[in-house]
Amino acid sequence: PRHWRPCHPERNGGESWSTTDLEKYNCKNLCFIHPDTGFVVGVNRLSGGKGEDVAVYQTSDSGSSWQKVSTLHVYQVSGFQMIDSKTGYLADFNSSLKTSNGGQTWTIIYSSKKRLNSISCYGKNHCLVVGDSGTVVLFTNDGSKSQTMNLSDCRLNDACWIDTSCVYAAGVMADVMGKPIIYFSSDGGVNWALQMGSSDTNLERSSGLNTIRFISEKTGFAAGAHGVMFRTDDGGIKTWLNGSEKSSSEKPEQCNLVQNYPNPFNGSTSIKFTLPRTEFVTLKVYSLLGKEISTLLEKKVTAGDHSVPWNAADLPSGVYYF
């Protein structure tokens, strides 16, 4: 659809959707703790840098109706998660708040000089907030204890727990290249190891990560700018793959031609390939009917990862092969 409004699904697998308007607020964060019970945070951005008026709504009937449980004023909501019907956390631009009564009242439990970008929890006793300058704030024991650390010169945008021990954080390196970065902790967020970052020389610039999620203990996805999507099937221990591209700097074992990016594209795109050794390479583009359109490369190329641009601005839209 061309326009989305705050809504709740009918119980028919999403074949149809009904709408619910929550006054003047723009719905920003949605969290269901049970099929019947959910919370949504609505914000109204004030002009002149005066922050946001925030309203917290709750449903107890699978979204058929929503009741406002509280209002508050913050600078900018960056994260929200309810653990159960009573306990929840909200991340502001530079502070973290907690509720113990279903969102009726909120108490600041942490203040930061750095921007905070997301909050992630696994049960009551394992929550963390991530932010700029590699900031990680770990809350334990139902939010009563906190530990703050800075991983590196990066901006962390999201985090994801697997269990009470394993947690990932993803973002973008704070350098001119803006490369993606992923950290992993196996001890509940106390110590962190770099899985993807500065050592990966073939990562695309300006492709920082905005979100990271796991669908199982080993299989996860991280996505970000310009449609970049990484996947791992080993918990990120050895590889994070972008399509069929290696995200580690290991020497490739065979020739590999990677899907062009972006795809679809408007005007220009890049075609990547990997060589295990120096080879003579010919790279051509053909139309759907097999007509040769362009020769992009025809020379000896050294081993490693390579990217060849293709400018198709003068060609009609359609399907092309390389």
Legacy VTK file of the C-alpha trace (Angstrom):
# vtk DataFile Version 3.0
C-alpha trace
ASCII
DATASET POLYDATA
POINTS 322 float
0.000 0.000 0.000
1.038 3.583 -0.585
-0.047 4.706 2.869
0.099 2.947 6.244
-1.858 3.909 9.313
-1.686 2.547 12.875
-3.643 -0.692 12.707
-4.220 -4.137 14.138
-4.528 -7.382 12.156
-7.683 -9.358 11.689
-7.325 -12.994 12.712
-6.998 -14.203 9.122
-3.236 -14.261 8.595
-3.112 -10.616 7.532
-5.402 -10.983 4.510
-7.184 -7.873 5.724
-6.288 -5.105 8.171
-8.492 -2.793 10.213
-7.370 0.655 11.358
-7.136 2.321 14.731
-6.146 5.969 15.162
-4.272 6.928 18.330
-5.109 10.631 18.506
-2.331 12.965 17.299
0.574 10.635 17.983
2.878 8.954 15.483
3.320 5.325 16.509
7.026 4.621 16.890
7.540 1.402 18.872
5.251 -1.625 19.187
5.688 -4.508 21.600
3.429 -7.506 22.309
4.150 -9.648 25.356
1.179 -11.933 24.718
-1.226 -12.427 21.795
-3.778 -10.377 23.719
-1.520 -7.874 25.490
0.591 -5.256 23.764
2.006 -1.779 24.144
2.714 0.993 21.669
4.645 4.234 22.079
3.325 7.264 20.220
5.311 10.465 19.805
4.528 14.016 18.818
7.686 15.879 17.782
7.719 19.474 18.990
9.171 22.266 16.881
12.258 24.242 17.838
14.165 21.262 19.228
11.879 21.011 22.247
11.788 17.222 22.203
8.834 14.855 21.988
5.569 14.455 23.819
5.144 10.715 24.350
2.083 8.598 25.057
2.125 4.923 26.035
-0.926 2.868 25.054
-1.906 -0.655 26.055
-4.254 -3.219 24.539
-5.706 -6.250 26.319
-7.866 -7.488 23.455
-5.343 -8.174 20.674
-5.378 -4.594 19.484
-9.127 -4.131 19.032
-8.922 -1.202 21.435
-6.091 0.813 22.960
-6.030 2.698 26.271
-3.598 5.463 27.110
-1.739 4.543 30.291
0.707 7.456 30.559
2.189 10.552 28.950
5.689 11.933 29.377
8.138 14.300 27.731
11.538 13.219 26.413
13.975 14.526 23.844
13.744 11.615 21.367
12.529 8.033 21.865
15.087 5.593 20.467
13.964 2.271 21.924
11.157 0.602 23.858
10.564 -2.893 25.221
8.117 -4.342 27.732
9.284 -7.493 29.531
5.903 -8.381 31.005
2.682 -6.545 31.829
4.446 -4.505 34.521
8.142 -4.139 33.695
9.513 -2.236 30.724
12.314 0.000 29.509
12.392 3.070 27.293
15.511 4.585 25.749
15.597 8.361 25.300
18.217 10.303 23.341
20.637 10.238 26.287
18.849 8.454 29.133
17.159 5.167 29.996
13.852 4.922 31.819
12.084 2.048 33.546
8.496 1.301 34.503
7.390 -1.216 37.108
3.652 -0.570 36.864
2.743 -1.231 33.265
3.909 2.106 31.892
1.892 4.311 34.251
5.044 5.982 35.588
8.625 6.076 34.324
11.849 6.584 36.288
15.234 7.552 34.857
17.715 4.823 35.792
20.646 5.959 33.656
21.850 9.200 32.041
24.504 9.438 29.342
26.474 12.125 27.543
26.354 9.924 24.464
23.376 9.362 22.193
21.510 6.111 22.926
20.044 4.323 19.902
18.347 1.084 20.952
17.383 -1.140 23.858
17.216 -4.938 23.962
16.163 -7.247 26.781
16.072 -10.958 27.567
13.838 -11.392 30.576
13.856 -9.006 33.521
17.509 -9.417 34.437
19.292 -8.975 31.118
18.838 -5.657 29.339
21.257 -3.424 27.517
21.199 -0.091 25.727
23.580 0.664 22.854
24.563 4.009 21.385
27.178 6.299 19.895
30.912 5.984 20.609
30.428 2.232 21.062
28.375 2.804 24.210
26.925 -0.291 25.882
24.952 0.041 29.116
24.171 -3.310 30.737
21.325 -3.570 33.241
21.078 -6.622 35.501
18.996 -7.671 38.504
15.777 -6.144 37.169
17.498 -2.894 36.256
18.932 -2.166 39.695
22.559 -2.555 38.590
24.263 -1.134 35.543
27.643 -1.423 33.878
28.823 0.977 31.170
31.509 0.312 28.561
32.700 1.700 25.225
33.581 -0.931 22.637
35.303 1.231 20.009
34.937 4.351 17.912
31.658 3.303 16.323
27.929 3.923 16.473
25.958 0.934 17.736
22.388 0.979 16.426
20.869 -2.283 17.628
21.377 -5.348 19.819
19.901 -8.841 19.970
19.952 -11.444 22.738
20.060 -15.179 21.970
19.891 -16.302 25.596
21.071 -15.007 28.956
24.708 -15.326 27.883
24.896 -14.615 24.144
24.161 -11.154 22.762
25.097 -9.305 19.557
25.444 -5.585 18.798
25.540 -4.039 15.316
26.240 -0.610 13.889
28.631 1.425 11.797
32.297 2.318 12.184
32.871 5.990 12.928
35.341 6.618 10.122
35.072 8.123 6.665
34.278 4.703 5.193
31.241 4.070 7.382
31.666 0.280 7.256
29.377 -2.172 9.113
30.432 -3.534 12.472
29.209 -6.452 14.606
30.226 -7.365 18.155
29.456 -10.535 20.112
29.414 -11.317 23.828
29.236 -14.798 25.314
29.051 -13.707 28.959
25.901 -11.621 29.078
27.379 -8.413 27.692
30.326 -8.051 30.056
33.071 -8.739 27.493
32.818 -8.283 23.724
34.648 -9.606 20.659
34.647 -8.069 17.187
33.059 -10.342 14.551
32.885 -7.896 11.644
34.695 -4.589 11.314
38.022 -2.966 10.545
39.781 -6.231 9.621
37.295 -6.906 6.812
38.910 -4.908 4.042
36.389 -5.862 1.363
33.320 -4.493 3.136
31.419 -1.792 1.300
31.697 1.766 2.576
28.573 3.583 3.760
26.819 0.308 4.534
26.454 0.590 8.284
24.024 -1.760 10.028
20.757 -0.557 11.573
19.301 -3.796 12.897
20.324 -7.352 13.837
18.074 -10.342 14.579
18.550 -14.097 15.056
15.982 -16.735 14.141
17.913 -19.514 15.868
21.038 -19.967 17.956
23.296 -19.890 14.878
21.290 -18.225 12.102
21.044 -14.464 12.120
20.603 -11.450 9.874
21.989 -7.920 10.006
20.662 -5.203 7.695
21.421 -1.560 7.078
22.077 1.263 4.664
21.573 0.905 0.904
19.732 -2.396 1.308
22.784 -4.261 2.608
21.905 -7.604 4.229
24.318 -9.976 5.962
23.574 -13.514 7.101
25.391 -16.015 9.285
24.690 -19.706 9.844
27.439 -20.286 12.389
26.686 -17.556 14.904
29.152 -15.258 13.149
32.112 -17.316 14.375
33.621 -17.670 10.902
31.517 -15.729 8.436
28.873 -13.128 7.852
27.792 -13.372 4.222
26.400 -10.614 2.032
24.595 -12.621 -0.624
27.296 -15.055 -1.732
30.124 -12.674 -0.824
32.621 -13.496 1.923
32.738 -10.892 4.677
35.998 -12.183 6.081
39.425 -11.473 4.625
40.275 -15.151 4.126
41.831 -16.130 0.804
39.062 -17.391 -1.508
39.203 -21.048 -2.543
37.421 -20.700 -5.899
36.137 -18.214 -8.456
32.926 -16.551 -7.350
30.689 -14.156 -9.301
28.433 -12.187 -6.952
24.996 -10.717 -7.603
25.270 -7.087 -8.686
24.448 -4.388 -6.121
22.215 -2.502 -6.010
19.648 -4.653 -7.769
17.262 -3.399 -9.047
19.167 -0.209 -9.848
18.646 3.136 -11.519
21.527 4.260 -13.715
24.493 2.341 -12.364
25.378 -0.758 -10.374
28.465 -2.740 -9.343
29.357 -6.336 -10.207
31.657 -8.146 -7.802
33.755 -11.263 -8.206
36.431 -13.168 -6.311
39.508 -14.928 -7.677
41.675 -17.485 -5.843
44.643 -16.628 -8.081
45.626 -14.282 -10.931
43.468 -14.981 -13.992
42.534 -13.432 -17.338
38.969 -12.208 -16.841
36.313 -11.245 -19.377
33.149 -9.668 -17.971
30.314 -8.913 -20.398
26.672 -7.865 -20.144
23.940 -9.382 -22.342
20.306 -8.561 -23.008
17.474 -10.975 -22.297
17.682 -12.112 -25.954
21.401 -12.852 -25.692
22.665 -9.741 -27.471
26.016 -8.499 -26.185
25.482 -5.083 -24.618
28.824 -4.157 -23.086
32.287 -5.483 -22.261
33.134 -4.300 -18.752
36.427 -6.095 -18.281
38.888 -7.974 -20.468
42.303 -8.252 -18.879
44.447 -10.125 -16.352
43.229 -9.625 -12.769
45.027 -10.471 -9.529
43.686 -12.773 -6.805
41.188 -11.369 -4.318
37.915 -9.460 -4.295
37.061 -7.067 -7.128
34.215 -4.707 -8.024
33.428 -3.452 -11.543
30.975 -0.571 -12.081
28.411 -0.676 -14.887
26.736 2.516 -16.061
23.479 1.639 -17.796
21.903 5.090 -17.734
21.532 5.153 -21.530
19.918 1.719 -21.761
16.198 0.944 -21.542
14.934 -0.681 -18.354
14.722 -4.447 -18.455
16.525 -7.654 -17.534
20.227 -8.061 -18.291
22.662 -10.882 -17.663
26.413 -10.868 -16.973
LINES 1 323
322 0 1 2 3 4 5 6 7 8 9 10 11 12 13 14 15 16 17 18 19 20 21 22 23 24 25 26 27 28 29 30 31 32 33 34 35 36 37 38 39 40 41 42 43 44 45 46 47 48 49 50 51 52 53 54 55 56 57 58 59 60 61 62 63 64 65 66 67 68 69 70 71 72 73 74 75 76 77 78 79 80 81 82 83 84 85 86 87 88 89 90 91 92 93 94 95 96 97 98 99 100 101 102 103 104 105 106 107 108 109 110 111 112 113 114 115 116 117 118 119 120 121 122 123 124 125 126 127 128 129 130 131 132 133 134 135 136 137 138 139 140 141 142 143 144 145 146 147 148 149 150 151 152 153 154 155 156 157 158 159 160 161 162 163 164 165 166 167 168 169 170 171 172 173 174 175 176 177 178 179 180 181 182 183 184 185 186 187 188 189 190 191 192 193 194 195 196 197 198 199 200 201 202 203 204 205 206 207 208 209 210 211 212 213 214 215 216 217 218 219 220 221 222 223 224 225 226 227 228 229 230 231 232 233 234 235 236 237 238 239 240 241 242 243 244 245 246 247 248 249 250 251 252 253 254 255 256 257 258 259 260 261 262 263 264 265 266 267 268 269 270 271 272 273 274 275 276 277 278 279 280 281 282 283 284 285 286 287 288 289 290 291 292 293 294 295 296 297 298 299 300 301 302 303 304 305 306 307 308 309 310 311 312 313 314 315 316 317 318 319 320 321
